[in-house]
Amino acid sequence: MRESDETASGSQTMMTSFLRKENCNPARATKISELIAAAIAQASLPISLVEEDGFRKLLAYLEPGYKVPCRKTMTAQLHLMYEQKKDSLNKELQDAYSVALTTDCWTSMSQEGYMTVTCHFIRDWKHHAFVLDTAPVASFHHSDEEDQEEETQGPQRHTAQALSNQLEEVVNQWGLSGKISAVVHDNASNTKDIGTLSNMEVTDVGCAAHTLQLSVNKGLDCNSRIKTVVGGAKRLVGHFKHSNVATKALESKQRQMDTPKHRLISSCKTRWNSVFEMLQRLLENRWPVCSVLSDRQYTKLSDAQTLDLKSEQWNLMGELVTCLKPLQVWVILYSTQVATTVLSAEKNVSASIVHPIIRGLVRNHMEPLEADSAPINELKKVVARDLERRFCSEGEEALTGPPMLASVLDPRYKHLSFVDEDYRDLPFCAVKEEMAVIISATQGQEEPPAKKTKEASGMDFLLGTSGGSEKSNVDVAAVAQSEFDMYMRSPPLDNATDPMNWWRDNSKLFPTLSRLAQKFLAIPATSVPSERVFSAAGNIVNSKRSLLLPENVNMLVFLNKMKDQL
């Protein structure tokens, strides 16, 4: 009976396999291939996956009638998907009123320099961000130098021009000439003028997160006692990171002392907030760490003497965490978020918060207190002075730059209470000038063809006027002033309100300003959206795929960052 059942079961399996083989019609096979391509793009899998024996066996079991495509065919499938998504994005970009760009330069495992360009725009009062291009750049050398004021010369100048040319090529390829509001990038000497060096007349905006990092790093380097504490913390964390015995002992001590079972955090040179996170986590684990160091079962005496921190060093570490926390927390925006989260959130209004937050930090949190120790007092002064130099200048460039105009167009900050009253007219006038340009262009489109003007009078001839031109200019200025005044009289929003929702509800009341809001509020405060691509690109251009053609790198990064739409 059992043999009969097994025979019947085997026959059933064969019949099912046969039917499934017949059921894999061309439409189903095409859909499976599309889903495999989407999975490769979404998860940064190697295209060679389709030639792996294990993958083919899996598909043969799941869909016996499906023929797994070869690598060449799958590459073609991905290219088809890329072209379709590229066309779709291109239509969106053509409909966008204005587009901002962010750039990031990175180096592949084969030491080839790449630049990634990401676009940002507002549609239906929602922020959208997409990767436009990832391509190798000739003469690439990325500098982390902070000297923004020094003129780029020699090889660096050549590299800066190469990056600028590459950016201009991307803009032209996507048909965005004349639509770019700003280019946001880090402050490295070979990228800080990438927009200015091009023929596009594009405004360069330094990455606020990177600039903040430079200021905080100056503060951390200003005092020998602070450097000693940070250096000692790094050595201590490094000991536990490189010793399995010490790590296991720490976990045991954490259980004994009922402290959170959190791993220690290493600091990273390029992320100032990693120093904060390292110190904060070390303080949290002070007593378990000290217990491990004092236990000769786990730590040799010579190592303990080298690694252990003095009581005053632990105290200074606590002061450092307290001092750095406002820079980490920044401002309550929607909810309490770390600075990099606030500045880097692509769906938040980013550029508009730069000046309110930075100036608020300087005035409210970097002012030395009587209770501060000498090292903390010095750190606060150095950081405040550097942030003021970089962000709080009352010069025309700072007061009329994209971040400041974005603040005017953000209903939460439009009154510019963070700017001295004597200097507020400059950004207000800059916004009204932008409005006048839009109004003039709109009037030119709407007005019927002008009748033949009468012959200029002698007075017109002497004054160089032609009748109604002066009246037209006055009308444009009056229209701009009227709309601007009405906007300024409207109630301001609190910090927790999303300005995009406000503009969605009020765009018809302020038709000209709403266009400018789309232009300036789309500009991110940081280049982090492009920098995030580095991790995706690192997964794509790894040791197994280091021989990928540049066009395939571009395709795979583009699709990976569009994975929500695949």
Buried (B, 14 or more C-beta within 10 A) or exposed (E): EEEEEEEEEEEEEEEEBEEBEEEBEEEEBEEBBBEBBBEBBBEBBBBBBBBEEEBBEEBBEEBBBBBBBEEEEBBEBBBEBBEEBBEEBBEBBEEBBBBBBBBBBBBBEEEBBBBBBBBBBBBEBEBBBBBBBBBBBEBBBBBEEBEBEEEBEEEBBBBBBBBBBBBBBBBEEBEBEEBBBBBBBBBBBBBBBBBBBBEBEBBBBBBBBBBBBBBBBBBBEBBEBBEBBBEBBBEBBBBBBEBEEBBEBBBBBBEEEEBEEEBBBBBEEEEBBBBBBBBBBBBBBBEBBBBBBEEEEBBEEEBBEEBBBEEEBBEBBBBBBEBBBBBBBBBEBEEEBBBBBBBBBBEBBBBBBBBBBBBBBBEEBBEBEEEBBEBBBBBBBBBBBBBBEBBBEEEEEBBBBBBBBBBBBBBBBBBBEBBEEEBBEBBBEBBBEBBBEBBBEBEEEEEEEEEEEEEBEEEBEEEEBEEEEEEEEEBBBEBBEEBBEEBEEEEBBEEEEBBBEBBEEBBEEBEBBBBBBBBBBBBBBBBBBBBBBBEBBEBBBBEEBEEBEBEBBBBBBBBBBBBEEB
